[in-house]
Amino acid sequence: MPAVIASGELATAWLRTHALGITAAHRCGNAEAEARLRCQLGRAYLDLGHFDAAEQACSDARDLARSTGDRLNESVAVDQLGMAAQGLGDLDKAVAYFTESLRIEEELGIDRGVALRHRRIGEVLLQAGRFDDADRHLRVAREMFADMGDREGAAAVEVALARLDAHVGSPAAALQRLQRVRESRSAGYEADVLMALADVARIAGDLDAARNYARQAIQLCEPVGGLRLDRAKAWLASLATADFDRS
């Protein structure tokens, strides 16, 4: 779902339209179309942060895709189930879903999909504190995106690797890595880079810098809204009230 309709009346209209499409596809007995629409609905719920609803929509999409032998849509649905599990805090389940989707992408020979799943697995493992395993998956993803000439994909991996650098005691390396990403002018990741810079500054104990980076990210996200904005505001509020997890 485009970020500009990630909240309010437009989001409601988007969800209602897809619900109508799902009903129509079901009545026509078109399981393949229904699976695709349920995947899209699940993605919209993910963007809105409605992870329970996303999990249900993607579970239904996965089952329908399996019933028709549609491996591509099955992979998309399972990948989104991983994102829903991650949003719900079940990191082991998220890794399992992403790994399942990775195997399907490998089977289908979709290199970009394989790289993306390695990145997702690495990000969840980083969140779980499994730094060596995270590093392995993230470096595979970075090499694959670089080989494809995918600057956006590589930039996203670099942001995750910067967070990893900070967590393993190398905040200076993390800051250098993030600066290189910013200089590459990879569109779409500026807010993510700013929040990563905020996290690195927090880990290094520079809370003033952390707040400053978070405020810049909020300012960047405010014109379009969406989940990035909500997360940045929640991060800043938690830091301000000293409730932020400093681990």
GUKOL-999255 format. One record per residue (C-alpha): residue in three letters; y, x, z. Coordinates in steps of 0.02 Angstrom, whole numbers, plus 50000, padded with zeros to 5 digits. Last residue first. Layout:
N
alaYXZ
...
END
This chain:
247
ser498255101751294
arg500015095651322
asp499615077151309
phe501305068851309
asp501735058551462
ala503295068851500
thr504385053651466
ala505345062451327
leu503755069251249
ser502965052051245
ala504515044751164
leu504535058451032
trp502715055750987
ala502935036850983
lys504425038550867
ala503465050350752
arg501955038850750
asp502985023450707
leu503905032650568
arg502295039250492
leu501535021750504
gly502825013350396
gly504705013950379
val505455017250207
pro507255022450247
glu506765027950425
cys505525041450374
leu506735055950349
gln507725051750506
ile506105050750605
ala505545067650539
gln507225075350586
arg507075067850760
ala505335075450778
tyr505985092550728
asn507385091650856
arg506225085650994
ala505045100250965
ala506495112450960
asp507085106351130
leu505295106851195
asp505035125251158
gly503415127951256
ala502425136151115
ile501285120851107
arg502815109751093
ala503565120650956
val501925119750858
asp501895100850878
ala503685099050819
leu503325110350670
ala501825099150630
met502975084050642
leu504195092250522
val502795096950402
asp502145079050403
ala503905072650367
glu504075084850222
tyr502355080750152
gly502765068550013
ala503505080949891
ser502865098749896
arg504485108649892
ser503555125349898
glu504875131150022
arg504305118150147
val502495123850133
arg503015141950155
gln503985137150312
leu502435128550378
arg501395144350360
gln502715155050443
leu502835142950588
ala500955142950611
ala500875161950606
ala502175162550744
pro501225149450844
ser499635160050846
gly498715155151004
val497195145750940
his498095128950948
ala499585135250850
asp498535142350709
leu497555125950699
arg499165116050682
ala499655127950542
leu497955125350461
ala498265106550459
val499945108850373
glu499155121050251
val497845108050206
ala499195095350163
ala500075108450055
ala498465112149959
gly498265093749914
glu500065092549857
arg499945108649757
asp498385103349661
gly498085117849542
met496245113549538
asp495735130749603
ala497065129149739
phe496375112249792
met494625119649804
glu495185134949901
arg496175124550024
ala494745112250052
val493505126250087
arg494775133950207
leu494985117350297
his493115115050318
arg492835132250396
asp494395131450505
ala493865114750578
asp492155121650623
asp492965136250713
phe494245125050800
arg493135111650874
gly494545104750982
ala494195086650935
gln495855085050842
leu495405100750745
leu493705093250705
val494615077650642
glu495765087950531
gly494335098350463
ile493325082950418
arg494825075750326
arg495115091850232
his493295093350182
arg493385075250124
leu494915079150017
ala494065094049936
val492525083849891
gly493595069949820
arg494565082449714
asp492925089649651
ile492155073149597
gly490375078149547
leu489615061149587
glu488345068749706
glu489695079449786
glu490775063949810
ile489275055049887
arg488955069450007
leu490785069950058
ser490745051250095
glu489325053950218
thr490255068650295
phe491825058050313
tyr490825044350399
ala489965056350519
val491585065350560
ala492425048650599
lys490965043250708
asp491135059150811
leu493025056650822
asp492995039050894
gly494845037950936
leu495185021150854
gly496255029450721
gln494865041850687
ala493625027650670
ala494795018950547
met495005034950447
gly493125037250440
leu492895019250385
gln494145023550248
asp492985037250185
val491515025250193
ala492465012550087
val492995025749959
ser491215032449949
glu490495015049923
asn491805012049791
leu491165027249696
arg489335023549727
asp489365006249650
gly487515001949662
thr487904983349667
ser487274980149844
arg487964996849902
ala489704991849847
leu489554975449942
asp488994984250101
arg490404997050089
ala491714983650058
asp491144973650210
ser491244989350318
cys492944993150243
ala493654976050289
gln492934976750465
glu493544994350501
ala495264990450431
ala495414975450547
asp494984986450696
phe496165000050635
his497744989750617
gly498875004950600
leu499874997150458
asp499315010350335
leu497515007750392
tyr497684988950367
ala498294991950190
arg496835003550157
gly495624990350217
leu496384977650100
gln496194989749956
cys494384992650001
arg494124973850016
leu494854971849842
arg493674984949770
ala492164976849854
glu492664959649792
ala492814966249615
glu491054973449623
ala490344957949707
asn490924946349568
gly490054930249622
cys491494919749557
arg491764912149729
his491764929649806
ala493034936149680
ala494174921249716
thr494064923549904
ile494404942149889
gly495914938749779
leu496604926349905
ala496404939150045
his497254952049935
thr498754940849909
arg498854936950095
leu498844955450141
trp500234959650019
ala501254944450074
thr501114949650256
ala501634967350211
leu503134960450118
glu503614949750267
gly503684964050391
ser502924981350374
ala502184993850251
ile503094986750102
val504155002050064
ala502685013450105
pro501705007349954
met500005000050000
END
